[in-house]
Amino acid sequence: MSTGTTQKVGSGNKNPSKAQQTPAQTAASNKPSAAPGTTDPAGQKPEKVVRVLYPGLYSDTEKDDKGRPKQISKLDSVPADFNPKIHLPLQRRDFKDESVYFQLRADIAKKSAERFQKLADDAKKLGGMKERVKAKKLLQMQKRMADLIAELKAGGTNVDELLANPPADEDAAEKTAVTA
């Protein structure tokens, strides 16, 4: 038997769907958040850089049979002004001699291998994630301390004497008196 009362389905949900939200809740949930890794209050990600072909290798107007820009020249060596953040990767067909391309790929692989070897060595030294986080904090504190020492020395303070004979901390003396 029914008692004549109706119960709203989903009324106990703390996070109602858009259909169940009040206009104030909808406005608050549509507010943009900051992009991961940024503190931009507008929540805007930085503009993505569109990489381009290295200039002088390909025609701007002509296309080959596959629809790619037509190649008009080839490289003898890796250009000094080539920037992988700006330019698209160089291909094997961009070079007159394949050996230059393979040397470029070998150099890139060496850099990557050195980076991974450093990461492996650090992981072996520090162990797990908690230890790595603590070690990172320690290194940050050490850097801040070195900066502070440099500042004090620039101001004429004898840091070695200060560290050898630290001044009495009045707050620490009061805390020990209270706990004793």
N, C-alpha and C positions, 0 to 999 in steps of 0.2 A: 504494500500500500504506500501511496505517496502522501507526503504531508503537505504538499502544495507549495513548498519552497524550492527554489532553484539555486543551484550552486554554480558559480562561474568557473569554468574549466581553466586551469592554469593561473588562478588568482594568487597562489602562494609563490609564484615564480619571482625571484628577486630581480632578474634580468628579463623583463618582458620583451617580446618580439616588437618589431617596428609598428605593427598594427595595433598593439596594446599600449604603446607608449603615449604619454601626454605630449603636447607640443613642446613643453619646456625640456622634457627628457630627450625628445628627438633633436632639438637644437643643440643640446649639450653633447649628444653622441656624434653629431656631424662635425664637431669642431676638429680641425686637423691637428694631428700630433706631430711632434718633431720626428724627423727621419732618424733611423737608427744610427748612432754614432755622432749625431749632431745635436746642438742645442738651439737650433734655429726656431724662434717662437712661432714663425709662420708655418712651420712644418714642411718647408720646401727643401727638396733634395737639390744639391748643386747640379748645374747643367752638365749633361753627359757630353763628353768630347767625342765628336764623330771623327773617326780616323779616316784618312784619305790616302790614295795611292801616292807613292813617291813621285814627285814631279819630274817630267822629262822622259819617263819610261813609256807612257801610254798616251794616246791621242785623246783629246777631250771630245772630239766630234765623231770620229770613225769607230765602228764596232766590228768585231770579227764575227765569224759564222755562229759562234755560241752566244752572242749578245754581250760579250765583254768588251771593254775598251781595247782598241787595236794597239799592239805593242809597236813603238816606233824606234826604240833603241834598247841596248843591253848594257849592263854594268860590267866593268873590268874588276872592280873591287867593291867592298862595302863602303858606301859614302860616309864621310865623316859627319855630315849633318843629318844622318838618318836617325830618327827618334821613334822608338816603338810605341810611345804614348800618343804620337801624332799620326804616324804613318801606318798603313796596313802592313802586315808581314811581307817580307820579300820572298818570292817564290823561286824555285829552281830555274824556271824559264826567264827570270829577270837578269840572269848572269850569262856572259859569254862562255865562261868556263865553269863547269859543275863543281870543281874543287873549291872555288871561292865560296859557293853556297854551302857545301858540306863543312867547310872550316867555320863559317858563321854559325851553323847549327851546332857544331862541336863546342864552340865558345859559349853559346847559350846553355848547352847541357852542362858544361863545367861549372858555370855560375850557379845553376840550379842544384847541382850535386853538392857544391860547397855549402850552399844555404841549408840543404837537408842534413848534411853532415854536422853542421853547427847545431841544428835543432836536436839531432840525435845525441850529440855530446852533452848538451845542456840537460836533456831529459835523463841521461844516465847519471849525471852529477846530482841533479836535484830530486829525482824520483817522481813522486806523484804530483797531481795538480795542486794540492794544498801547499806542498813544500815550494813549488814554483811560485805561487802567489806570495808566500811569505818572503821568498828570496827577492822577488821583484820589489816588494815594499821596502825591504832592507836596502836595496840598491838606490831606490828613490830617496830614502832618508839620508843615505850616505852622500848623495849628490847635493841635497839641500844643505847638509852640514858643511860640505866643502865650500859651497857658495857663501854660507854665513861666515865661515872662517876667513875667506877672502875679503868679505865686506868689513869684518872687524879689523883685519890687518891693514886695509886701506884707510880705516879711520884712526890708525895709530895704536890700537890695542895690542898688548903682548899676549897672543893667544896661547902660547906654550905655558906661560906662567899662570894664566887663567885656568887652563885645563889641569895643571899640576896642583893648584890650590884653589878649588872652587869656593866662591863666597858662600856663607851660611845661608840656607834657605829658611826664612822665618816661618813660612807656611808649613814646611815639613816638620819643623821643631814643634809647632802647635799641634799638629796631627798626632805626633808620637806622644806628646804630653796627654792628650785627650784619651788615646787608646790605652795608655799605661795605667 
